[in-house]
Amino acid sequence: MILEIFALIVLGVLCAAAIWLIVLIGNIPGNIARTAEHPQAEAISILAWVGLLTGGIGWGLALVWAKIKPAAPNAELLQRVAALEEKLKEAEA
């Protein structure tokens, strides 16, 4: 009887450790993205969890995505957009 109770306690501890490990691993890409102030940190976190639940491929993609920062908008492009917005305001008036 005591051996069965001990076995149940060990099984419970192992299950708790497995759940803790899954949560720890699932949070890695999101934490990396938030630390690096990635603009799509929440999307990376969601992809990591969905990917982890569906076999791990999405988790790996999320990890890569967390390490890659999108390129900053080109200054020339921003000027062209501002000029087009001005032309649009003038056309509406």
Biotite code that builds the C-alpha atoms (Angstrom):
import biotite.structure as struc

atoms = struc.array([
    struc.Atom([0.000, 0.000, 0.000], chain_id="A", res_id=1, res_name="MET", atom_name="CA", element="C"),
    struc.Atom([2.752, 2.468, 0.912], chain_id="A", res_id=2, res_name="ILE", atom_name="CA", element="C"),
    struc.Atom([4.646, 1.557, -2.250], chain_id="A", res_id=3, res_name="LEU", atom_name="CA", element="C"),
    struc.Atom([1.563, 2.343, -4.361], chain_id="A", res_id=4, res_name="GLU", atom_name="CA", element="C"),
    struc.Atom([1.149, 5.738, -2.691], chain_id="A", res_id=5, res_name="ILE", atom_name="CA", element="C"),
    struc.Atom([4.839, 6.483, -3.250], chain_id="A", res_id=6, res_name="PHE", atom_name="CA", element="C"),
    struc.Atom([4.472, 5.501, -6.912], chain_id="A", res_id=7, res_name="ALA", atom_name="CA", element="C"),
    struc.Atom([1.493, 7.857, -7.298], chain_id="A", res_id=8, res_name="LEU", atom_name="CA", element="C"),
    struc.Atom([3.457, 10.687, -5.697], chain_id="A", res_id=9, res_name="ILE", atom_name="CA", element="C"),
    struc.Atom([6.400, 10.076, -8.021], chain_id="A", res_id=10, res_name="VAL", atom_name="CA", element="C"),
    struc.Atom([4.038, 9.948, -11.012], chain_id="A", res_id=11, res_name="LEU", atom_name="CA", element="C"),
    struc.Atom([2.445, 13.236, -9.943], chain_id="A", res_id=12, res_name="GLY", atom_name="CA", element="C"),
    struc.Atom([5.827, 14.920, -9.572], chain_id="A", res_id=13, res_name="VAL", atom_name="CA", element="C"),
    struc.Atom([6.902, 13.664, -13.008], chain_id="A", res_id=14, res_name="LEU", atom_name="CA", element="C"),
    struc.Atom([3.692, 14.945, -14.615], chain_id="A", res_id=15, res_name="CYS", atom_name="CA", element="C"),
    struc.Atom([4.109, 18.337, -12.948], chain_id="A", res_id=16, res_name="ALA", atom_name="CA", element="C"),
    struc.Atom([7.732, 18.520, -14.107], chain_id="A", res_id=17, res_name="ALA", atom_name="CA", element="C"),
    struc.Atom([6.708, 17.619, -17.664], chain_id="A", res_id=18, res_name="ALA", atom_name="CA", element="C"),
    struc.Atom([4.025, 20.329, -17.727], chain_id="A", res_id=19, res_name="ILE", atom_name="CA", element="C"),
    struc.Atom([6.484, 22.875, -16.312], chain_id="A", res_id=20, res_name="TRP", atom_name="CA", element="C"),
    struc.Atom([9.049, 21.934, -18.971], chain_id="A", res_id=21, res_name="LEU", atom_name="CA", element="C"),
    struc.Atom([6.502, 22.268, -21.787], chain_id="A", res_id=22, res_name="ILE", atom_name="CA", element="C"),
    struc.Atom([5.471, 25.720, -20.547], chain_id="A", res_id=23, res_name="VAL", atom_name="CA", element="C"),
    struc.Atom([9.108, 26.758, -20.228], chain_id="A", res_id=24, res_name="LEU", atom_name="CA", element="C"),
    struc.Atom([9.936, 25.608, -23.758], chain_id="A", res_id=25, res_name="ILE", atom_name="CA", element="C"),
    struc.Atom([6.764, 27.130, -25.215], chain_id="A", res_id=26, res_name="GLY", atom_name="CA", element="C"),
    struc.Atom([7.637, 30.558, -23.828], chain_id="A", res_id=27, res_name="ASN", atom_name="CA", element="C"),
    struc.Atom([11.192, 30.729, -25.206], chain_id="A", res_id=28, res_name="ILE", atom_name="CA", element="C"),
    struc.Atom([10.494, 32.351, -28.627], chain_id="A", res_id=29, res_name="PRO", atom_name="CA", element="C"),
    struc.Atom([8.023, 34.853, -27.167], chain_id="A", res_id=30, res_name="GLY", atom_name="CA", element="C"),
    struc.Atom([10.430, 35.834, -24.404], chain_id="A", res_id=31, res_name="ASN", atom_name="CA", element="C"),
    struc.Atom([13.262, 36.298, -26.890], chain_id="A", res_id=32, res_name="ILE", atom_name="CA", element="C"),
    struc.Atom([11.044, 38.480, -29.076], chain_id="A", res_id=33, res_name="ALA", atom_name="CA", element="C"),
    struc.Atom([9.820, 40.598, -26.157], chain_id="A", res_id=34, res_name="ARG", atom_name="CA", element="C"),
    struc.Atom([13.365, 41.058, -24.858], chain_id="A", res_id=35, res_name="THR", atom_name="CA", element="C"),
    struc.Atom([14.517, 42.212, -28.296], chain_id="A", res_id=36, res_name="ALA", atom_name="CA", element="C"),
    struc.Atom([11.425, 44.473, -28.562], chain_id="A", res_id=37, res_name="GLU", atom_name="CA", element="C"),
    struc.Atom([10.350, 42.733, -31.751], chain_id="A", res_id=38, res_name="HIS", atom_name="CA", element="C"),
    struc.Atom([7.306, 44.447, -33.314], chain_id="A", res_id=39, res_name="PRO", atom_name="CA", element="C"),
    struc.Atom([5.517, 41.110, -33.811], chain_id="A", res_id=40, res_name="GLN", atom_name="CA", element="C"),
    struc.Atom([6.298, 39.617, -30.402], chain_id="A", res_id=41, res_name="ALA", atom_name="CA", element="C"),
    struc.Atom([2.724, 38.520, -29.700], chain_id="A", res_id=42, res_name="GLU", atom_name="CA", element="C"),
    struc.Atom([2.404, 36.801, -33.079], chain_id="A", res_id=43, res_name="ALA", atom_name="CA", element="C"),
    struc.Atom([5.680, 35.004, -32.440], chain_id="A", res_id=44, res_name="ILE", atom_name="CA", element="C"),
    struc.Atom([4.417, 33.841, -29.062], chain_id="A", res_id=45, res_name="SER", atom_name="CA", element="C"),
    struc.Atom([1.176, 32.522, -30.573], chain_id="A", res_id=46, res_name="ILE", atom_name="CA", element="C"),
    struc.Atom([3.049, 30.711, -33.351], chain_id="A", res_id=47, res_name="LEU", atom_name="CA", element="C"),
    struc.Atom([5.339, 29.133, -30.757], chain_id="A", res_id=48, res_name="ALA", atom_name="CA", element="C"),
    struc.Atom([2.412, 27.740, -28.755], chain_id="A", res_id=49, res_name="TRP", atom_name="CA", element="C"),
    struc.Atom([0.469, 26.546, -31.789], chain_id="A", res_id=50, res_name="VAL", atom_name="CA", element="C"),
    struc.Atom([3.625, 25.060, -33.254], chain_id="A", res_id=51, res_name="GLY", atom_name="CA", element="C"),
    struc.Atom([4.487, 23.310, -30.013], chain_id="A", res_id=52, res_name="LEU", atom_name="CA", element="C"),
    struc.Atom([1.013, 21.801, -29.820], chain_id="A", res_id=53, res_name="LEU", atom_name="CA", element="C"),
    struc.Atom([1.118, 20.633, -33.445], chain_id="A", res_id=54, res_name="THR", atom_name="CA", element="C"),
    struc.Atom([4.450, 18.885, -33.490], chain_id="A", res_id=55, res_name="GLY", atom_name="CA", element="C"),
    struc.Atom([7.166, 21.474, -33.037], chain_id="A", res_id=56, res_name="GLY", atom_name="CA", element="C"),
    struc.Atom([7.755, 22.800, -36.564], chain_id="A", res_id=57, res_name="ILE", atom_name="CA", element="C"),
    struc.Atom([5.956, 26.056, -35.864], chain_id="A", res_id=58, res_name="GLY", atom_name="CA", element="C"),
    struc.Atom([7.923, 26.430, -32.643], chain_id="A", res_id=59, res_name="TRP", atom_name="CA", element="C"),
    struc.Atom([11.182, 26.295, -34.606], chain_id="A", res_id=60, res_name="GLY", atom_name="CA", element="C"),
    struc.Atom([9.886, 28.850, -37.081], chain_id="A", res_id=61, res_name="LEU", atom_name="CA", element="C"),
    struc.Atom([8.855, 31.108, -34.216], chain_id="A", res_id=62, res_name="ALA", atom_name="CA", element="C"),
    struc.Atom([12.333, 30.811, -32.749], chain_id="A", res_id=63, res_name="LEU", atom_name="CA", element="C"),
    struc.Atom([13.909, 31.869, -36.049], chain_id="A", res_id=64, res_name="VAL", atom_name="CA", element="C"),
    struc.Atom([11.341, 34.660, -36.481], chain_id="A", res_id=65, res_name="TRP", atom_name="CA", element="C"),
    struc.Atom([12.113, 35.967, -32.985], chain_id="A", res_id=66, res_name="ALA", atom_name="CA", element="C"),
    struc.Atom([15.782, 36.342, -33.916], chain_id="A", res_id=67, res_name="LYS", atom_name="CA", element="C"),
    struc.Atom([15.102, 38.172, -37.214], chain_id="A", res_id=68, res_name="ILE", atom_name="CA", element="C"),
    struc.Atom([14.105, 41.806, -36.888], chain_id="A", res_id=69, res_name="LYS", atom_name="CA", element="C"),
    struc.Atom([12.198, 43.319, -39.791], chain_id="A", res_id=70, res_name="PRO", atom_name="CA", element="C"),
    struc.Atom([14.043, 45.958, -41.749], chain_id="A", res_id=71, res_name="ALA", atom_name="CA", element="C"),
    struc.Atom([13.361, 49.530, -40.730], chain_id="A", res_id=72, res_name="ALA", atom_name="CA", element="C"),
    struc.Atom([11.363, 51.536, -43.274], chain_id="A", res_id=73, res_name="PRO", atom_name="CA", element="C"),
    struc.Atom([13.513, 53.312, -45.795], chain_id="A", res_id=74, res_name="ASN", atom_name="CA", element="C"),
    struc.Atom([13.704, 57.095, -45.252], chain_id="A", res_id=75, res_name="ALA", atom_name="CA", element="C"),
    struc.Atom([13.136, 57.698, -48.965], chain_id="A", res_id=76, res_name="GLU", atom_name="CA", element="C"),
    struc.Atom([10.046, 55.504, -48.900], chain_id="A", res_id=77, res_name="LEU", atom_name="CA", element="C"),
    struc.Atom([8.657, 57.401, -45.917], chain_id="A", res_id=78, res_name="LEU", atom_name="CA", element="C"),
    struc.Atom([9.176, 60.703, -47.742], chain_id="A", res_id=79, res_name="GLN", atom_name="CA", element="C"),
    struc.Atom([7.400, 59.373, -50.824], chain_id="A", res_id=80, res_name="ARG", atom_name="CA", element="C"),
    struc.Atom([4.464, 58.177, -48.719], chain_id="A", res_id=81, res_name="VAL", atom_name="CA", element="C"),
    struc.Atom([4.240, 61.572, -47.002], chain_id="A", res_id=82, res_name="ALA", atom_name="CA", element="C"),
    struc.Atom([4.290, 63.325, -50.382], chain_id="A", res_id=83, res_name="ALA", atom_name="CA", element="C"),
    struc.Atom([1.532, 61.068, -51.698], chain_id="A", res_id=84, res_name="LEU", atom_name="CA", element="C"),
    struc.Atom([-0.556, 61.718, -48.602], chain_id="A", res_id=85, res_name="GLU", atom_name="CA", element="C"),
    struc.Atom([-0.151, 65.475, -49.140], chain_id="A", res_id=86, res_name="GLU", atom_name="CA", element="C"),
    struc.Atom([-1.242, 65.119, -52.766], chain_id="A", res_id=87, res_name="LYS", atom_name="CA", element="C"),
    struc.Atom([-4.243, 63.087, -51.651], chain_id="A", res_id=88, res_name="LEU", atom_name="CA", element="C"),
    struc.Atom([-5.243, 65.779, -49.117], chain_id="A", res_id=89, res_name="LYS", atom_name="CA", element="C"),
    struc.Atom([-4.907, 68.455, -51.809], chain_id="A", res_id=90, res_name="GLU", atom_name="CA", element="C"),
    struc.Atom([-7.015, 66.418, -54.223], chain_id="A", res_id=91, res_name="ALA", atom_name="CA", element="C"),
    struc.Atom([-9.746, 65.966, -51.646], chain_id="A", res_id=92, res_name="GLU", atom_name="CA", element="C"),
    struc.Atom([-9.893, 69.694, -50.847], chain_id="A", res_id=93, res_name="ALA", atom_name="CA", element="C"),
])
